[in-house]
């Protein structure tokens, strides 16, 4: 007979009491637990695939957003440069003739 120390024996009894006693035959329990495990794994696989798909979508959307942002910023800089260039041209050009001088050229009718 196997001799156990009192602490080990107490632990073995405690584990034995914690283990639920099933009334179903082991072959039925094994099949049930395997099916449960397989369903859990399949569910987990589907969730992992969805997570990967979402991560890919988020990555693609971030790249697209960054490209559009860069394009918008470049166009904004181009608009500012054009405004500055236009303002510079306006400042350098001679003043436009006024409307009064145009009327002064006509002769008075007598």
Number of C-alpha atoms within 10 A of each C-alpha: 3 3 7 10 7 9 9 11 12 12 11 13 11 11 11 11 10 9 8 8 8 8 7 8 8 10 8 10 13 11 11 12 11 12 12 12 12 12 12 11 12 12 11 12 12 11 12 12 11 12 12 12 12 12 12 12 12 12 12 12 12 12 12 12 12 12 12 12 12 12 12 12 12 12 12 12 12 12 12 12 12 12 12 12 12 12 11 11 11 11 10 9 8 8 8 6 8 8 8 8 9 9 9 9 8 8 7 6 4 3
